[in-house]
Amino acid sequence: MARPENRSEGRSLSLTLPQWTFDYLASLADHGIFGRTENDVAAFLLIRQADELFEKKIHDRKIPAGPPSREGA
């Protein structure tokens, strides 16, 4: 599972989700898909999507530098 390499550099984020979304995350966690808890699954999916958007340069303004390249990892 993809996780930030240094979790101590992470920032906390609180989300409110529709019940069906939370239930789906719980189901994925119950099956060990992308993490063991709803928060693990949500973090994995959010980080993966943000990385993809960053790599595709979806943004139209200057944003902070992304994570180091994962090539060769």
C-alpha positions in Angstrom: 0.0 0.0 0.0 1.2 3.4 -0.9 1.9 5.6 2.1 4.0 8.7 2.6 7.5 7.7 3.2 7.8 9.8 6.3 4.4 9.9 8.1 5.7 12.5 10.5 5.6 15.1 7.7 1.9 14.4 7.2 -0.9 16.9 7.9 -4.3 16.0 9.5 -7.4 16.5 7.5 -11.0 16.0 8.6 -13.7 15.0 6.1 -17.4 14.6 6.2 -18.6 11.9 3.8 -22.0 10.7 2.5 -23.0 7.5 4.4 -22.7 5.3 1.3 -19.1 6.5 0.7 -18.2 5.8 4.3 -19.8 2.4 4.1 -17.9 1.6 0.9 -14.6 2.6 2.5 -15.5 0.4 5.5 -16.2 -2.5 3.2 -12.8 -2.0 1.4 -11.1 -1.9 4.8 -12.9 -5.0 6.0 -11.5 -6.8 3.0 -8.0 -5.3 3.5 -8.2 -3.4 0.2 -6.0 -0.3 0.3 -5.8 -0.4 4.1 -7.1 -1.8 7.4 -9.3 1.1 8.4 -11.6 3.6 6.7 -9.1 6.3 7.3 -6.3 4.2 5.8 -8.4 3.5 2.7 -9.4 7.2 2.3 -5.8 8.4 2.7 -4.6 5.9 0.1 -7.2 6.9 -2.4 -6.8 10.6 -1.8 -3.0 10.5 -2.1 -3.2 8.4 -5.2 -5.7 10.7 -6.9 -3.7 13.9 -5.9 -0.5 12.4 -7.2 -2.2 11.5 -10.5 -3.7 15.0 -10.9 -0.3 16.6 -10.1 1.5 14.4 -12.7 -1.1 15.3 -15.3 -0.6 19.0 -14.5 -4.4 19.5 -14.0 -3.6 22.7 -12.1 -3.5 26.1 -13.9 -1.5 28.0 -11.3 1.7 27.6 -9.4 1.4 25.1 -6.6 4.0 23.7 -4.1 6.4 21.1 -5.4 5.1 17.5 -5.4 6.7 14.5 -3.8 10.1 13.3 -5.1 9.9 11.1 -8.3 9.1 7.5 -7.6 10.9 6.3 -10.7 13.2 3.3 -10.0 11.3 2.6 -6.8 
